[in-house]
Amino acid sequence: MEKIELVQVAPEHPDLAQLISQLDSYLFELYPPEEVYLVDFEDPYVNDIYFIVAYLDSRPVGCGAIKKLDNDHVELKRFFVEAEFRGRGIARMIVQRLEEEAAHQGYQGIKLETGDQQTEAIGFYKKNGYGEIERFGEYADCPSSLCFEKKI
């Protein structure tokens, strides 16, 4: 039986950095650089972001984060599961933990942005209760961005 563990980590955690590097490489294959929205790990506010890493039998295989948008919403950020470990429920576990944490912190909803080339992600979000909304914030003028929201 595979053991999946979700662990809150600091922004500078090496397992998080390795997973985010894989995610960034994947996104740069799909989109031009100006349409890839990274987390600035040099910004002191990065410490306000809640990051988790998913471990499968002690191996880091996925990650995700929530970042405050406003008094009522957080944004789902840096959500990723390595391709070879998809289809095992890990992504759902990550999102569920982040939704629980957002609710615990008093937020009413989660918003997110994904790209129009990420059909698996779009299907995942819809299947898990996220509805499409107008592009918001830094994504407002990005033609490849699709935005979603879920009330929690």
N, C-alpha and C positions, 0 to 999 in steps of 0.2 A: 504494500500500500504506500503510495506516495504521500509524503508529508508536505503540506503547503503552509508556510508561516508568513504572516505580514508583519513587517517591522517598521516602526517610524524611525527615520534616519535624519541626520543633519545634512544640510545642503552639500557639504564637502565630502560626504561619505564616498569612498572609492567604488563601491558596488553601484551606487546611484549614478556616478559619473560614467561608468562603463556602459550602463544601460541607456543613458541619455545620449551618449556618443553614437550608439547603434541606431537609436531613433532618429537623431539628426542626419546621419548618413542616409538612412532610408528616405527621409523627407526631401533631402537635397537631390535625390535621384528622381523624384516626382515633380518638384516645383522649382521655379527660379528662386534665387536667394532672397529676393525681396518679399517672397510669399511664404517664407519659413519663419515662424515666430518663436524665437528662442527665449529661454530664461536667462537673464543677466546675472550670473553668479558673482559678479563683482559688486552689484548693488547691495547695500547694507540691508535693504528690505527683503532680500532673499531669505533671511532668517525668520521672516514672518510666514513663509510658505510651509505648509504641512506636507512633507514628503514621506512616502512609504516605498519599501522594496518588498517584492514577493520572492520568497525563497522556496524552491522545490528541492526537498532533500538536501538542504543547506546550500544550494546553488542559486545565485541571483538570476531570476528569469523574467521579472517584470517590475514596473514601477508606475507611480502616479502621484499626483499632488493636487492640493486645493490652495487657491490664492484668493484673498479677499478682493471682491470687485466693488461692493458698496455695502451699506448696512444690512441688506437683505440677501445678497448673493455672493457666492464664491465662484471661481472659475476652475474647472477641471483642466489641469495642465500636465504635460510630460507623461501622458498615459501610454504605456507600451508594454507588450509582452513579446518576447522573442518568438519568431515565427515557428520554430520547431516545438514550442510548448503551447501553442494556441489550441483551442478546442478542448481544453481540460478544465474549464471553469475558473481559471486564474484571473482573467480579465474581470469577470463578474465579481469575484471576491474582492479585487482591488477597488472597483467602483462602489461596491456595497460598503466597504470600510470607509471610503472617503465620504460617501453620502451620510453615513452614521456620524462621522466626525463633524461634518458641516452642520448637521442638525444639533449635535451636542454643543457646538459653539454658538448656536442660536440663529443660524441662517435659515431662510425660507426656501431657497432654491439654488440650483447649480446650473451655470451656463457653461458652454464650451464652444470651441471652434475646431472644425476638422476641414480637410481639403476634399474637393469634389472628386479626386482620384482615389480616395481611400474608401472604396465601396464596402469593404468588410467592416470598417469602423462605423460607417453610416448605418449599416444594417444592425450592428451591435447596439448603437445608441437608441435606435427606434425600438428594437426588441426589449430594451431595458427602460422604457418609459420616457425617453427624451423626445420632445417635439421640436420641429424646426421653427426657428424664429428669425427675425431680421438680423443681419450682421450688426454687430455692436463693437464699440471701442475701436481698437487699432485695426480690426478686421473689416470695418465698415466699407472701405473702398477696394477691398481685395476681391477680384473676380473669381478666384478659385475657392474662397472661403464659404463654408456652410456652417451656420450656428444653430445650436440646440439648447433647450432648457428643460429642466425637470424640477417640479415643486417637491420639496421634501418635508 
